[in-house]
Amino acid sequence: MAASERRRHPRLDNLSLRDQLGVDRLGRRLVQMMLGLTGFGLSLAMLLRSGLGGAPWDVFHAALAERLGATVGSMSIAVSFVLLLLWIPLRERLGIGTVANAIWVGVSIDLGMLILPEASSLPVAIALMLLGVVVNGISGAVYIGAQLGAGARDGLMTALSRVLSRPVGPVRIVLEVIVLVTGWLLGGPLGLGTVVYAIALGPVIQLALPHVLIPVRSVRGREPGAAR
């Protein structure tokens, strides 16, 4: 495959936890993963602070937080661990990034909600919303590019896709619609930002991923295909 083709269509490896612990450039991957997760959580807070609607899962998290008197981040963490329990019968593989994602994104959301003021005007709200979507997409690509395991929500989607023998895209859409409608019925912040996020996130990640992906060159000193 030509270099330009590889850049347009970067290869993502599905490493086991054991292989992740022995993958090349692990230190760099860990730093990149944490930077991505931090940006991801802060950008979700940007969307919420814009007042124009949260990301689909955060519509649900915010609704739970309002009803239970908790923070959005703590609800994100709690939901993540509930979803991880569903991984067990689905036999999805846990990764370093899976646990880090479950905890640190929620912490970062709460940090963002603490330091970011609510938008004071409509232009500020729109700017905050758009910036949140862009930062979220880039941060998601940075996290994914570290190749240290899927988050609880993405892992659930890929596991259901495998078990049901259905493409990931439709499975993701169905799950997010269910979560979004449930959150909205519970009083979550559904709005323009939710729609923009749903439409724009995929393209932003696709554009950013080739520039931040760390290819797997070796696992425990051997090429990936030989590392067994």
C-alpha positions in Angstrom: 0.0 0.0 0.0 1.4 3.4 -0.9 2.3 5.9 1.8 -0.4 8.3 0.7 -3.0 5.5 0.8 -1.9 4.4 4.3 -2.3 8.0 5.5 -5.8 8.3 4.1 -6.8 4.9 5.6 -4.7 4.3 8.7 -4.6 0.8 10.1 -6.0 0.3 13.6 -4.8 -2.9 15.4 -7.0 -4.6 18.0 -4.4 -5.5 20.6 -5.1 -7.6 23.7 -4.3 -6.2 27.1 -1.2 -8.5 27.2 0.0 -7.2 23.8 -0.7 -3.6 24.8 1.6 -3.9 27.8 4.4 -5.0 25.4 3.7 -2.7 22.5 6.4 -0.5 21.1 6.5 3.2 22.4 4.2 2.4 25.3 5.2 5.5 27.2 4.4 7.8 24.3 1.1 6.0 23.8 0.2 6.4 27.4 0.9 10.2 27.3 -1.1 10.5 24.1 -4.0 8.5 25.4 -4.2 10.7 28.6 -4.0 13.9 26.5 -6.8 12.7 24.2 -9.0 11.6 27.1 -8.5 15.0 28.9 -9.3 16.9 25.8 -12.3 14.7 25.2 -13.8 15.3 28.6 -13.1 19.1 28.5 -14.7 19.4 25.1 -17.9 17.6 26.4 -18.0 20.2 29.1 -17.7 22.9 26.4 -20.8 21.5 24.7 -22.8 21.5 28.0 -21.6 25.0 29.0 -22.7 26.3 25.5 -26.3 25.7 26.6 -27.0 24.4 23.1 -27.2 20.7 23.9 -24.8 18.0 25.0 -23.3 15.1 23.1 -25.8 12.2 22.9 -24.5 10.2 25.8 -24.1 13.4 27.9 -27.8 14.2 27.4 -28.4 11.0 29.3 -25.6 11.6 31.9 -26.8 15.2 32.5 -30.4 13.9 33.0 -29.3 11.4 35.5 -27.1 13.9 37.3 -30.0 16.3 37.6 -32.3 13.7 39.0 -29.8 12.2 41.4 -28.1 15.4 42.6 -24.7 14.2 41.2 -22.2 15.7 38.7 -22.3 14.9 35.0 -18.8 13.4 35.2 -19.7 11.1 38.1 -22.7 9.8 36.1 -20.4 9.3 33.1 -18.1 7.2 35.2 -21.0 5.2 36.7 -22.5 4.5 33.3 -19.1 3.5 32.0 -18.7 0.8 34.6 -22.3 -0.5 34.1 -21.5 -0.8 30.4 -18.3 -2.7 31.2 -20.3 -5.3 33.0 -22.1 -5.9 29.7 -18.8 -6.6 28.1 -18.5 -9.8 30.1 -21.2 -11.9 28.4 -20.2 -10.3 25.0 -16.6 -11.4 25.6 -15.2 -8.0 24.6 -11.5 -7.5 25.4 -10.5 -5.0 28.1 -7.6 -2.6 27.4 -5.5 -0.1 29.2 -7.5 2.7 27.6 -10.8 1.1 28.6 -10.3 1.7 32.3 -8.6 5.0 31.8 -11.5 6.2 29.5 -14.1 5.1 32.0 -12.6 7.1 34.8 -10.7 10.0 33.3 -13.2 11.3 30.8 -15.7 11.8 33.7 -13.1 13.5 35.8 -12.3 15.8 32.9 -15.9 16.6 32.3 -16.3 17.7 35.9 -13.1 19.7 35.7 -14.4 21.5 32.6 -17.7 22.2 34.2 -15.9 23.7 37.1 -13.6 26.0 35.2 -15.8 26.9 32.2 -18.5 29.6 32.7 -21.9 29.3 31.0 -22.1 31.0 27.6 -23.1 34.7 28.1 -24.6 35.3 24.7 -25.7 33.4 21.6 -22.5 34.1 19.6 -20.4 32.9 22.5 -22.6 29.8 22.8 -22.2 29.0 19.1 -18.5 29.5 19.3 -18.2 27.3 22.4 -20.3 24.6 20.8 -18.3 24.5 17.5 -15.0 24.6 19.4 -16.3 21.7 21.6 -17.1 19.6 18.6 -13.8 20.2 16.9 -11.8 19.6 20.1 -13.8 16.5 20.8 -13.1 15.0 17.4 -9.4 15.8 17.5 -9.1 14.5 21.1 -11.0 11.3 20.1 -8.6 10.7 17.3 -5.6 11.3 19.6 -7.0 8.8 22.1 -7.9 6.2 19.4 -4.5 6.8 17.7 -2.7 5.6 20.9 -4.1 2.2 20.2 -4.5 1.1 23.8 -8.1 -0.1 23.8 -11.7 1.0 23.2 -13.8 3.0 25.7 -16.8 1.3 27.3 -19.3 2.8 24.8 -17.3 2.1 21.7 -16.5 -1.4 23.0 -20.1 -2.2 23.6 -20.9 -1.1 20.0 -18.2 -3.2 18.4 -19.1 -6.2 20.6 -22.8 -6.0 19.6 -21.8 -5.6 16.0 -19.8 -8.8 16.2 -22.4 -10.8 18.1 -25.3 -9.6 16.0 -23.3 -9.8 12.7 -24.3 -6.2 11.9 -22.2 -3.3 10.7 -20.8 -1.1 13.4 -22.4 2.1 11.9 -26.0 1.1 12.2 -25.4 -0.5 15.7 -23.8 2.8 16.9 -26.7 4.8 15.5 -29.4 2.6 17.2 -27.6 2.6 20.5 -27.0 6.4 20.5 -30.6 7.1 19.5 -31.9 4.9 22.4 -29.6 6.7 24.8 -30.4 10.1 23.4 -34.2 9.6 23.5 -34.0 8.2 27.0 -31.9 11.2 28.2 -34.3 13.7 26.5 -37.3 12.0 28.1 -35.6 12.3 31.5 -35.0 16.1 30.8 -31.5 16.0 29.4 -30.1 19.0 27.4 -30.9 18.1 23.8 -30.3 20.9 21.4 -28.6 22.2 18.3 -25.2 21.2 19.7 -26.4 17.6 19.9 -27.2 17.5 16.2 -24.0 19.3 15.1 -22.0 16.8 17.3 -23.7 13.8 15.8 -23.1 15.0 12.2 -19.6 16.5 12.5 -17.8 14.2 14.9 -17.1 11.4 12.5 -15.6 13.6 9.8 -13.4 15.4 12.3 -12.0 12.2 13.7 -11.5 10.8 10.2 -9.5 13.9 9.2 -7.4 14.0 12.4 -6.7 10.3 12.9 -4.0 9.8 10.1 -2.0 12.6 11.7 -2.0 11.2 15.3 -2.1 7.4 14.8 0.9 5.6 16.3 1.3 2.5 14.2 2.1 -0.8 15.9 5.6 -1.8 14.8 6.3 -4.4 17.3 4.8 -6.3 20.3 7.3 -7.5 22.9 10.1 -7.0 20.4 8.5 -8.9 17.5 6.3 -7.8 14.6 2.6 -7.9 15.4 1.8 -11.0 13.3 4.5 -13.0 15.0 3.7 -11.8 18.6 1.7 -14.7 19.9 
